[in-house]
């Protein structure tokens, strides 16, 4: 490792004259070094150290490290609107960083979440100096991977992030009253206003917030197409970093699959057993062992050494896909994302799947006769979110108490006679109807252990605005990779809510931004199986 000079601060000006400020970390020595650039909205001193080593560590590996406040954040000037200016500002920032004293003219970018997205926006403008990326834990398609899932607003995550951003915005403006009110709300989310997704505190103190635009655009329209990054003409080596319990896993995977299908440059993917933050061995109620300890810093340095310094690090001889297999708690090396032929397991019940776990089962053949299970969703006591990729805290959580509720249908396999490895994408085809125009379906896949404990593996969610008899409702779950041991079982739990990860469906069919608590209806939902309406779960058993 090289000695590192004291941190310095420098400014640049964008094409429209906005000053952007950055901290710069330099190794000692006169030789030119490549630049690593991170662009972020949370105050550059943080520098994503919640998951990465401090920038001085990267500088000690022989890089000039630049941590920049994006427009309107930290001490940078201008007005902040998430993602809107990041393409042009990213292009200008890469070109500026490439010409810093001591730079050899080559720039790489790293960072997760918003900092992962700023890499994509910069890359979309194709600056010549930008040579390699390490995008991590980011959504890519802002509609499908961030704001909405299965047509449903991601309430808790979106509201929490909006309050975080607007609280900091109030601090930067020096508005003490707004800061205090928004900070208080961020620590105890306001979930029960008359229109729940439009809390009064945000309307009063941050009426200009992007959050309200996200609510207004509840379909994937032109707003989202313009706001999301476009990489059709981009071809750069990328190290894609994701987590099985990260809320943006689908975005990471979408980007990797798109790039690996057409790129002439290496595309590597690593998915650990991690949530959005932190990246460690203990996630939720699980300890994934020493193999799950965060190793991303050293992997990123190898990536940048390969593509910014021209070193042969051996990384290109390694399989491009590294997946952490939960259960066995070890890494699996693959040549491509796993796409096993899905195996279907059909829902069987005598109508008591919500009353007795023995009455709901998953079998590889459909029921010989038509069956149905009926349950009631009461908006007064919605099924709560627990674990998974959107609830807080995330990860595997013990849910046997939830599965005892009579508004949760459960279907369980027999005890496994051999180990199962689930690796890839899971989905469901469900035949369901309700006595009101609209209803939600939440699916949770869990591991049932011999001691009776039940731990979340993955989940999916879908808002149904109208259902047609005999037409299946498709529901996608978060991808996963896990080994289920012999003697354990797999369970599917179905409900009509996952609150507050998603807002409670009032049953009226109204747009989410118009749904009022006073209008919420009790919903009776019937799930069918057997014959031409055989509800089923598709499992990627490797």
C-alpha positions, 0 to 999 in steps of 0.5 A: 500500500502507498502512503496517502496525502491529506485530503483536498477539496476541489470544485468544477463547473458544469456546462450550465455553470453549476459548481460541484464540489469534491474531496480528492484522495491522492497516493504519494508519488509523481507517477500518473494514476487512474481516477476512481470517481464516486458521485453521491447525494448524501454528503461526500464525507460519508463516501459510502463507507457503510459498505465500502472501505474509506476512500483513503484505502482505495487511494493507497492501492494506487488511485486518485479517488474523487468523492463528489457531491451531486448537484444541489447536495452537500456543498455543491450548488444548484437544485437537486431532483433525483437522477434528473441531471446526472447524465450531463453532470456525470459526463462533465465530472468524468472529463474533469476528473480525467484532467486532474493533476496526476491523472493518467486520463483513465477513469473508473466509477464505483458506488452503490444505490444512488452512487450505482445509478450515477455510474450508469447515467455518466456511462450513457453519455459515453465519455471517452475517459470512462473505462470501467464500472462497478455498479452495485445495489441499484435499480436501473429501471426506476419504475419497475425496480425502484418506485413500483413492484408488480404495479404496487407502490413501494410505500415504506421504502419510497417514503423513507427515502423521500423523508431522508432526502427532504430532511437533508434538503431542509438542513441545507436551506437552513429551515429549522422547522422543516428539518425538525418535522421531517426528521421526526417523521423519518424516525417514525414513518407517518403511515396513517394519514387520510390518504396514506401515501400522501402524508401531511408532513411531506405535503406541508414541508416539502410539497415540491418533492419528487415523491409526489411525481412518483405517485402521479406516474403510477404507470411506466409512462414517458416520465420514467423512460426519460428519467431512467438511464439508457445504455443501448449504445454503451459497452464497458466492462462492468462488475455487477454487485448485488444482494439476495435481500436487496430491494434493487436486485431485479435492477442489478440483474436486469442490467447484467443480463442486458449487458452480458447478452450484447457486450464485447467487454467482460461482464461479471456478476456477484450476488451475496446474501446481503440486504441493501446495507450492511454487507456482512455475514449476519442478515436478519435472523441468519448467520451465513458464516465467514464466507459471507463477510464483505469482500467487495473492496478487494474485488473492485480493486482487482477489477480496476487494476485489470481495466485501468492499469492493464494488470493481469489480475487473473480475474478474466480467467474466473467464471463470470458469475459468483453466487452465494448459495445460502443454506450451504453458505458457500460461493458457487462459480458459474459461467452464466446466470442459472436458468434451470427448467422450472418445476411446477408444484401445484396447490392442494387444499380441502379449503382449510389452507388458512386454518391448518397447515396440514390442509394446504400442500404443494405437490408436483401434480395438480389436484384431480378435482377443483378446489378452492380456499377462501380467506378474508382481508381486513384492512383494520389488521393487514398482514404485516411485512416481515423480512425479505427484501423490502421490510425493515429489518430485511433478510430471513425472519422467523414467520411461524406466528404470521403463518398462524393467521387465518388471513394467510394461506399456507401450502407446504411440501412434504419433507424433502427426501433429498437436498434441493438447490433453488437457483434462479427466478421463481414465479406463480400462476394463481387463479384468484378472484375477490368481491371487490374491484381490486385486491393484492396478492403477496407470496412468501417462499420460506424454509420449514425446519424440523424444529418447526421454525419457518424462515423467509427465503424470498417474496413477491407482490402483485396488485390486481385491478380486475381478475377474469375467471379462468385467467391466471394472475402471474406473480414474480418473486425475488430471485434466490440461490439456496440449498434446502436440506433433506428433512426440511420443507418448502412453504408458500404463504399467500396473503392480501397485504404486506404492510407497510412495505406496500400500502393497504389496498382499499379494494375500490380500484382507485389509484394508489395516490387517491386511496383514502383510509375511510374507503377501505373495504373488507375483501373476501378472496378465493383462490382456485386450483384443480382442473383448468384453474390449477394454481401453481408455483414454479421453482428453479430447482437446479 
